[in-house]
Amino acid sequence: MNAKFLALEVRRAARNTRYLLFTVVMPSVMFMLFVNLYGAKDQVFPNGLPVTTSLMINMAVFGLMAAPLAAGARIAVERSTGWQRQLRLTPLSSAGYVLTKGALGMVLALPGILLVMVLGAAVEDVRMSAFQWVEVAGGLWVATLPFVLIGIVIGLLATADGMQAITGVLSMAFGLLGGIWIPAEVAPGWLSAIMHVMPTYWVKVVGQAPLVGGADLGTAVIVLACWILGLGFVAAKRFQTDTARV
C-alpha cells in the first residue's frame, strides 16, 4: 500500500460533495428521522436492546456500506479514463493499487460511523460505557471489509456509466435483505433466511454483540470471512485479467 497515494485519494474524496452528503451526512439524517418518526425513545426490543440504540447501529451500518461502494465506483471511472493504465507507469504496483483502494474504502467508512454515534450520544441520549462505545465502533469498522471488497469487485467489473445505478441498487438490496430496514425478527421466513446470508445482517450482529447477551459472534465471523475470501478471490482474478490486457 502506498501512503502518499492513499493520502491523495482521501483528499480527493473529501472534496467530493456527493460523498460527504450520501455517505457521511445521510445516515445521520436518517437516524434522527427514524428515531422521531417511530417514537423510538424509551422503547426496548425483546432482547433488551433499546430501539434508539438499534437504529443508531443500523444507520451506522448503512453509512459503512455506502462509503466503500462509492470508493469502488471510482475504480470503474479510472478504468474508463485510462488513469489506471497511467498509474501502472509509476512505481505503484498492481497489488499496491488494490490495497490502497481497500484502505481508502475503510477510511471513508469511518466518518459516517462516528457521526451517527456522536449524534446518538449527544442528541438521542444513547447510553453505553466508554468501552462499549469503542467495541461497537471498532467492531463495525472492522466488519466494513466485505463491503470494501464488494466496491472493488464492482469497480473492476462494471463500466463507469453503470456504476451509479449499480451502487444504488446494491445499497438498497443489502439494506432490505440485510435487516437494516426490516428487522429479521418480524420478516417472513423466506426473507429471514436470505437475511442470514447477507453480510449486512452479520455486521449488525457484530455491532450489537457488546450490548446483547448471546449474540452469535462466531457465526458472524465465519459468514463475513467467507464473503471476504470469496470477494478477494474474484477481485484478484479480475485484476490479473485487466493487467494481462495491458
CORVENPE-V542051 format. One record per residue. RES is the residue in one small letter. PSI is psi in whole degrees, -180 to 180 (999 if undefined). OMEGA is omega in whole degrees, -180 to 180 (NA if undefined). NEAR is the number of other C-alpha atoms within 10 Angstrom. Layout:
# CORVENPE-V542051
RES_PSI_OMEGA_NEAR + RES_PSI_OMEGA_NEAR
This chain:
# CORVENPE-V542051
m_137_-178_17 + n_115_-175_16 + a_-40_-179_11 + k_-42_178_10 + f_-40_178_16 + l_-44_179_19 + a_-40_177_13 + l_-43_-180_12 + e_-39_179_15 + v_-43_179_17 + r_-40_179_11 + r_-42_178_10 + a_-38_-179_18 + a_-24_178_13 + r_-3_-178_10 + n_108_-177_11 + t_-37_-179_9 + r_-42_178_13 + y_-48_-178_18 + l_-38_-176_17 + l_-50_-170_12 + f_-23_-177_17 + t_-17_179_26 + v_-52_-174_26 + v_-44_-173_17 + m_-46_179_18 + p_-36_179_25 + s_-40_177_26 + v_-43_180_15 + m_-37_177_17 + f_-49_180_23 + m_-40_-179_20 + l_-48_-177_12 + f_-39_180_16 + v_-44_-179_18 + n_-32_-180_13 + l_-42_-177_10 + y_0_-178_11 + g_48_-169_12 + a_-18_-176_17 + k_140_179_15 + d_1_176_8 + q_148_-176_14 + v_137_175_14 + f_161_180_10 + p_-27_180_9 + n_2_178_11 + g_-4_-179_11 + l_123_177_15 + p_142_-178_19 + v_-39_179_20 + t_-42_179_27 + t_-41_178_24 + s_-43_178_20 + l_-38_178_21 + m_-46_180_28 + i_-40_179_27 + n_-45_-178_26 + m_-29_173_27 + a_-41_177_32 + v_-41_178_27 + f_-43_179_28 + g_-43_-179_29 + l_-21_177_32 + m_-42_-174_30 + a_-39_-175_28 + a_-49_178_28 + p_-32_176_30 + l_-39_177_29 + a_-38_177_26 + a_-38_178_24 + g_-33_179_27 + a_-32_179_25 + r_-32_180_19 + i_-44_179_26 + a_-41_178_24 + v_-43_-179_19 + e_-34_175_18 + r_-41_-176_18 + s_-30_-178_15 + t_-9_-179_12 + g_3_-179_10 + w_-35_179_12 + q_-40_178_18 + r_-38_179_15 + q_-39_-180_10 + l_-29_180_14 + r_-13_175_14 + l_-8_180_9 + t_172_177_8 + p_-9_-180_9 + l_122_-179_14 + s_166_177_14 + s_-44_178_17 + a_-39_178_14 + g_-38_178_15 + y_-49_-178_18 + v_-43_179_18 + l_-38_179_16 + t_-40_177_21 + k_-37_177_26 + g_-45_177_22 + a_-37_177_20 + l_-45_179_23 + g_-40_178_28 + m_-43_-180_22 + v_-43_-178_16 + l_-24_180_25 + a_-26_-171_31 + l_-44_-178_22 + p_-40_180_19 + g_-41_178_26 + i_-49_-175_27 + l_-39_-178_17 + l_-43_178_17 + v_-42_-177_27 + m_-35_175_24 + v_-44_178_14 + l_-38_177_17 + g_-43_-178_22 + a_-42_-171_16 + a_-32_-172_10 + v_-43_-173_10 + e_9_171_19 + d_38_172_12 + v_129_-175_18 + r_123_174_14 + m_163_174_14 + s_162_180_9 + a_-40_-179_8 + f_-38_179_9 + q_-38_176_16 + w_-45_-180_17 + v_-42_180_13 + e_-46_-178_18 + v_-50_-178_21 + a_-45_-179_19 + g_-42_179_16 + g_-44_179_19 + l_-42_-177_24 + w_-45_179_22 + v_-38_-179_13 + a_-1_176_27 + t_-21_-170_25 + l_-42_178_25 + p_-38_-179_24 + f_-30_173_28 + v_-45_-180_30 + l_-35_175_27 + i_-44_178_23 + g_-44_180_30 + i_-44_-178_31 + v_-48_-179_25 + i_-29_176_19 + g_-33_179_25 + l_-22_-177_24 + l_-37_-171_17 + a_166_174_18 + t_160_-180_18 + a_-37_-178_18 + d_-31_-176_12 + g_-4_-172_11 + m_-41_-177_22 + q_-45_179_13 + a_-42_-178_10 + i_-48_-180_15 + t_-36_178_21 + g_-45_180_13 + v_-43_-180_12 + l_-41_179_16 + s_-44_179_17 + m_-41_-178_15 + a_-48_180_13 + f_-33_177_20 + g_-46_-179_22 + l_-47_-176_17 + l_-8_-179_25 + g_4_174_25 + g_13_177_24 + i_-44_-176_23 + w_-30_179_15 + i_117_179_15 + p_139_-180_15 + a_-28_-177_19 + e_-25_-178_10 + v_1_-178_10 + a_152_174_14 + p_159_-176_9 + g_-45_-178_11 + w_-38_180_8 + l_-38_178_16 + s_-38_179_19 + a_-42_178_13 + i_-42_-179_14 + m_-36_-176_24 + h_-2_175_18 + v_-23_-175_16 + m_141_178_19 + p_-30_-179_26 + t_-43_-179_29 + y_-43_-175_27 + w_-26_171_24 + v_-40_175_30 + k_-41_179_25 + v_-42_178_21 + v_-43_180_27 + g_-35_-177_27 + q_-16_-174_23 + a_-41_179_18 + p_-13_-173_19 + l_-16_-174_21 + v_126_178_13 + g_141_177_11 + g_13_178_9 + a_136_-176_16 + d_69_-175_13 + l_-32_179_17 + g_-46_178_9 + t_-38_178_13 + a_-45_180_21 + v_-43_-179_16 + i_-48_-179_12 + v_-45_-180_18 + l_-37_177_23 + a_-38_177_16 + c_-44_176_14 + w_-44_-178_20 + i_-47_-179_20 + l_-45_-180_13 + g_-47_-180_13 + l_-37_177_20 + g_-40_178_18 + f_-46_-180_14 + v_-44_-179_18 + a_-43_-179_22 + a_-45_-180_17 + k_-42_-179_13 + r_-41_-180_15 + f_-35_175_18 + q_-40_179_13 + t_-45_179_11 + d_-41_-179_15 + t_-38_-179_13 + a_-24_-178_8 + r_-17_-175_6 + v_999_NA_7
